[in-house]
Protein backbone atom coordinates (compact mmCIF):
# COMPACT_ATOMS: atom_id res chain seq x y z
CA UNK A 1 0.00 0.00 0.00
CA UNK A 2 1.17 3.53 -0.76
CA UNK A 3 1.86 5.64 2.33
CA UNK A 4 1.64 9.40 2.64
CA UNK A 5 2.02 11.82 5.53
CA UNK A 6 -0.29 14.81 5.79
CA UNK A 7 -0.72 17.58 8.32
CA UNK A 8 -2.34 20.95 8.79
CA UNK A 9 -2.90 23.70 11.24
CA UNK A 10 -6.34 25.23 11.90
CA UNK A 11 -6.26 27.35 8.73
CA UNK A 12 -5.52 24.36 6.51
CA UNK A 13 -7.82 21.89 8.23
CA UNK A 14 -10.71 21.85 5.71
CA UNK A 15 -8.43 21.48 2.68
CA UNK A 16 -6.41 18.80 4.48
CA UNK A 17 -9.57 16.81 5.22
CA UNK A 18 -10.64 16.99 1.55
CA UNK A 19 -7.17 15.92 0.35
CA UNK A 20 -7.02 13.14 2.94
CA UNK A 21 -10.37 11.72 1.79
CA UNK A 22 -9.22 11.96 -1.83
CA UNK A 23 -5.98 10.08 -1.08
CA UNK A 24 -7.79 7.34 0.84
CA UNK A 25 -10.13 6.75 -2.12
CA UNK A 26 -6.98 6.35 -4.27
CA UNK A 27 -5.68 3.60 -2.02
CA UNK A 28 -3.20 5.56 0.09
CA UNK A 29 -2.56 4.82 3.74
CA UNK A 30 -2.66 8.34 5.18
CA UNK A 31 -1.03 9.34 8.47
CA UNK A 32 -2.25 12.66 9.86
CA UNK A 33 0.43 14.37 11.93
CA UNK A 34 -1.36 17.66 12.51
CA UNK A 35 -4.67 19.14 13.56
CA UNK A 36 -7.23 16.35 13.78
CA UNK A 37 -10.13 18.43 15.08
CA UNK A 38 -10.88 22.11 15.41
CA UNK A 39 -11.16 21.92 19.21
CA UNK A 40 -7.45 21.05 19.54
CA UNK A 41 -5.64 22.80 16.67
CA UNK A 42 -1.87 22.54 16.30
CA UNK A 43 0.07 25.56 14.99
CA UNK A 44 2.06 25.25 11.76
CA UNK A 45 5.37 25.52 13.63
CA UNK A 46 4.49 22.36 15.59
CA UNK A 47 3.10 20.35 12.65
CA UNK A 48 5.85 21.01 10.09
CA UNK A 49 8.68 19.67 12.30
CA UNK A 50 6.85 16.37 12.82
CA UNK A 51 6.46 15.83 9.08
CA UNK A 52 9.89 17.17 8.13
CA UNK A 53 11.62 14.89 10.65
CA UNK A 54 9.80 11.85 9.27
CA UNK A 55 10.79 12.77 5.71
CA UNK A 56 14.37 13.54 6.78
CA UNK A 57 14.61 10.14 8.49
CA UNK A 58 13.10 8.54 5.34
CA UNK A 59 10.12 7.13 7.24
CA UNK A 60 8.08 8.79 4.48
CA UNK A 61 9.23 9.61 0.97
CA UNK A 62 6.82 12.54 0.63
CA UNK A 63 4.45 14.63 2.73
CA UNK A 64 1.71 17.21 2.29
CA UNK A 65 1.40 20.17 4.67
CA UNK A 66 -1.35 22.77 4.66
CA UNK A 67 -1.63 26.03 6.57
CA UNK A 68 -3.26 29.37 5.66
CA UNK A 69 -0.88 30.21 2.81
CA UNK A 70 1.42 27.16 2.73
CA UNK A 71 4.36 29.45 3.35
CA UNK A 72 4.74 28.96 7.09
CA UNK A 73 4.80 25.18 6.69
CA UNK A 74 7.41 25.46 3.91
CA UNK A 75 9.65 27.80 5.89
CA UNK A 76 9.71 25.49 8.92
CA UNK A 77 9.97 22.21 6.95
CA UNK A 78 12.89 23.53 4.90
CA UNK A 79 14.98 23.86 8.07
CA UNK A 80 15.50 20.06 7.98
CA UNK A 81 18.33 18.38 6.08
CA UNK A 82 17.15 16.67 2.91
CA UNK A 83 13.73 18.27 3.04
CA UNK A 84 12.66 20.27 0.01
CA UNK A 85 9.26 21.81 0.69
CA UNK A 86 7.55 23.78 -2.06
CA UNK A 87 4.46 25.97 -1.89
CA UNK A 88 2.21 25.21 -4.85
CA UNK A 89 -0.96 27.01 -5.86
CA UNK A 90 -1.50 25.22 -9.17
CA UNK A 91 -0.68 21.97 -10.97
CA UNK A 92 2.05 23.55 -13.10
CA UNK A 93 4.00 24.55 -9.99
CA UNK A 94 3.44 21.06 -8.50
CA UNK A 95 4.80 19.42 -11.64
CA UNK A 96 7.84 21.68 -11.82
CA UNK A 97 8.69 21.48 -8.12
CA UNK A 98 9.00 17.70 -8.55
CA UNK A 99 10.55 17.57 -12.05
CA UNK A 100 13.05 20.38 -11.52
CA UNK A 101 13.63 20.63 -7.76
CA UNK A 102 12.80 17.09 -6.60
CA UNK A 103 10.62 18.54 -3.82
CA UNK A 104 9.53 15.97 -1.26
CA UNK A 105 7.03 18.04 0.71
CA UNK A 106 4.12 19.83 -0.91
CA UNK A 107 2.69 22.77 0.98
CA UNK A 108 -0.56 24.51 0.14
CA UNK A 109 -2.71 27.31 1.51
CA UNK A 110 -6.15 26.57 2.89
CA UNK A 111 -7.08 30.23 2.48
CA UNK A 112 -5.99 30.16 -1.16
CA UNK A 113 -6.68 26.74 -2.66
CA UNK A 114 -10.11 25.24 -3.33
CA UNK A 115 -10.60 21.57 -2.43
CA UNK A 116 -10.86 20.27 -6.01
CA UNK A 117 -7.78 22.24 -7.10
CA UNK A 118 -5.89 21.04 -4.02
CA UNK A 119 -6.63 17.43 -4.93
CA UNK A 120 -5.42 18.04 -8.50
CA UNK A 121 -2.23 19.65 -7.18
CA UNK A 122 -1.64 16.65 -4.89
CA UNK A 123 -2.18 14.19 -7.75
CA UNK A 124 0.31 16.06 -9.92
CA UNK A 125 2.86 16.27 -7.10
CA UNK A 126 2.60 12.56 -6.29
CA UNK A 127 2.66 11.40 -9.92
CA UNK A 128 5.60 13.44 -11.20
CA UNK A 129 9.15 12.13 -10.94
CA UNK A 130 12.40 14.08 -10.83
CA UNK A 131 13.36 15.22 -14.40
CA UNK A 132 10.15 13.78 -15.86
CA UNK A 133 9.31 15.14 -19.34
CA UNK A 134 12.44 17.29 -19.52
CA UNK A 135 15.05 17.50 -22.27
CA UNK A 136 18.16 15.33 -21.92
CA UNK A 137 20.49 18.30 -21.42
CA UNK A 138 18.23 19.62 -18.65
CA UNK A 139 18.04 16.21 -16.97
CA UNK A 140 21.84 16.06 -16.85
CA UNK A 141 22.07 19.64 -15.57
CA UNK A 142 19.48 19.03 -12.82
CA UNK A 143 21.02 15.72 -11.76
CA UNK A 144 24.35 17.53 -11.29
CA UNK A 145 22.63 20.45 -9.57
CA UNK A 146 20.99 18.06 -7.10
CA UNK A 147 24.45 16.69 -6.21
CA UNK A 148 25.71 20.23 -5.60
CA UNK A 149 22.74 20.99 -3.35
CA UNK A 150 23.48 17.80 -1.37
CA UNK A 151 27.09 18.95 -0.96
CA UNK A 152 25.88 22.34 0.25
CA UNK A 153 23.70 20.56 2.81
CA UNK A 154 26.70 18.51 3.98
CA UNK A 155 28.66 21.75 4.42
CA UNK A 156 25.85 23.27 6.48
CA UNK A 157 24.60 20.26 8.44
CA UNK A 158 27.51 17.82 8.33
CA UNK A 159 27.41 14.33 6.88
C-alpha positions as CSV (number, residue, x, y, z in Angstrom):
1,X,0.0,0.0,0.0
2,X,1.2,3.5,-0.8
3,X,1.9,5.6,2.3
4,X,1.6,9.4,2.6
5,X,2.0,11.8,5.5
6,X,-0.3,14.8,5.8
7,X,-0.7,17.6,8.3
8,X,-2.3,20.9,8.8
9,X,-2.9,23.7,11.2
10,X,-6.3,25.2,11.9
11,X,-6.3,27.3,8.7
12,X,-5.5,24.4,6.5
13,X,-7.8,21.9,8.2
14,X,-10.7,21.9,5.7
15,X,-8.4,21.5,2.7
16,X,-6.4,18.8,4.5
17,X,-9.6,16.8,5.2
18,X,-10.6,17.0,1.5
19,X,-7.2,15.9,0.4
20,X,-7.0,13.1,2.9
21,X,-10.4,11.7,1.8
22,X,-9.2,12.0,-1.8
23,X,-6.0,10.1,-1.1
24,X,-7.8,7.3,0.8
25,X,-10.1,6.7,-2.1
26,X,-7.0,6.3,-4.3
27,X,-5.7,3.6,-2.0
28,X,-3.2,5.6,0.1
29,X,-2.6,4.8,3.7
30,X,-2.7,8.3,5.2
31,X,-1.0,9.3,8.5
32,X,-2.3,12.7,9.9
33,X,0.4,14.4,11.9
34,X,-1.4,17.7,12.5
35,X,-4.7,19.1,13.6
36,X,-7.2,16.3,13.8
37,X,-10.1,18.4,15.1
38,X,-10.9,22.1,15.4
39,X,-11.2,21.9,19.2
40,X,-7.4,21.1,19.5
41,X,-5.6,22.8,16.7
42,X,-1.9,22.5,16.3
43,X,0.1,25.6,15.0
44,X,2.1,25.2,11.8
45,X,5.4,25.5,13.6
46,X,4.5,22.4,15.6
47,X,3.1,20.3,12.6
48,X,5.8,21.0,10.1
49,X,8.7,19.7,12.3
50,X,6.9,16.4,12.8
51,X,6.5,15.8,9.1
52,X,9.9,17.2,8.1
53,X,11.6,14.9,10.6
54,X,9.8,11.8,9.3
55,X,10.8,12.8,5.7
56,X,14.4,13.5,6.8
57,X,14.6,10.1,8.5
58,X,13.1,8.5,5.3
59,X,10.1,7.1,7.2
60,X,8.1,8.8,4.5
61,X,9.2,9.6,1.0
62,X,6.8,12.5,0.6
63,X,4.5,14.6,2.7
64,X,1.7,17.2,2.3
65,X,1.4,20.2,4.7
66,X,-1.4,22.8,4.7
67,X,-1.6,26.0,6.6
68,X,-3.3,29.4,5.7
69,X,-0.9,30.2,2.8
70,X,1.4,27.2,2.7
71,X,4.4,29.5,3.4
72,X,4.7,29.0,7.1
73,X,4.8,25.2,6.7
74,X,7.4,25.5,3.9
75,X,9.7,27.8,5.9
76,X,9.7,25.5,8.9
77,X,10.0,22.2,7.0
78,X,12.9,23.5,4.9
79,X,15.0,23.9,8.1
80,X,15.5,20.1,8.0
81,X,18.3,18.4,6.1
82,X,17.2,16.7,2.9
83,X,13.7,18.3,3.0
84,X,12.7,20.3,0.0
85,X,9.3,21.8,0.7
86,X,7.5,23.8,-2.1
87,X,4.5,26.0,-1.9
88,X,2.2,25.2,-4.9
89,X,-1.0,27.0,-5.9
90,X,-1.5,25.2,-9.2
91,X,-0.7,22.0,-11.0
92,X,2.0,23.6,-13.1
93,X,4.0,24.5,-10.0
94,X,3.4,21.1,-8.5
95,X,4.8,19.4,-11.6
96,X,7.8,21.7,-11.8
97,X,8.7,21.5,-8.1
98,X,9.0,17.7,-8.6
99,X,10.5,17.6,-12.0
100,X,13.0,20.4,-11.5
101,X,13.6,20.6,-7.8
102,X,12.8,17.1,-6.6
103,X,10.6,18.5,-3.8
104,X,9.5,16.0,-1.3
105,X,7.0,18.0,0.7
106,X,4.1,19.8,-0.9
107,X,2.7,22.8,1.0
108,X,-0.6,24.5,0.1
109,X,-2.7,27.3,1.5
110,X,-6.1,26.6,2.9
111,X,-7.1,30.2,2.5
112,X,-6.0,30.2,-1.2
113,X,-6.7,26.7,-2.7
114,X,-10.1,25.2,-3.3
115,X,-10.6,21.6,-2.4
116,X,-10.9,20.3,-6.0
117,X,-7.8,22.2,-7.1
118,X,-5.9,21.0,-4.0
119,X,-6.6,17.4,-4.9
120,X,-5.4,18.0,-8.5
121,X,-2.2,19.7,-7.2
122,X,-1.6,16.7,-4.9
123,X,-2.2,14.2,-7.7
124,X,0.3,16.1,-9.9
125,X,2.9,16.3,-7.1
126,X,2.6,12.6,-6.3
127,X,2.7,11.4,-9.9
128,X,5.6,13.4,-11.2
129,X,9.2,12.1,-10.9
130,X,12.4,14.1,-10.8
131,X,13.4,15.2,-14.4
132,X,10.1,13.8,-15.9
133,X,9.3,15.1,-19.3
134,X,12.4,17.3,-19.5
135,X,15.1,17.5,-22.3
136,X,18.2,15.3,-21.9
137,X,20.5,18.3,-21.4
138,X,18.2,19.6,-18.6
139,X,18.0,16.2,-17.0
140,X,21.8,16.1,-16.9
141,X,22.1,19.6,-15.6
142,X,19.5,19.0,-12.8
143,X,21.0,15.7,-11.8
144,X,24.4,17.5,-11.3
145,X,22.6,20.5,-9.6
146,X,21.0,18.1,-7.1
147,X,24.5,16.7,-6.2
148,X,25.7,20.2,-5.6
149,X,22.7,21.0,-3.4
150,X,23.5,17.8,-1.4
151,X,27.1,19.0,-1.0
152,X,25.9,22.3,0.3
153,X,23.7,20.6,2.8
154,X,26.7,18.5,4.0
155,X,28.7,21.8,4.4
156,X,25.9,23.3,6.5
157,X,24.6,20.3,8.4
158,X,27.5,17.8,8.3
159,X,27.4,14.3,6.9
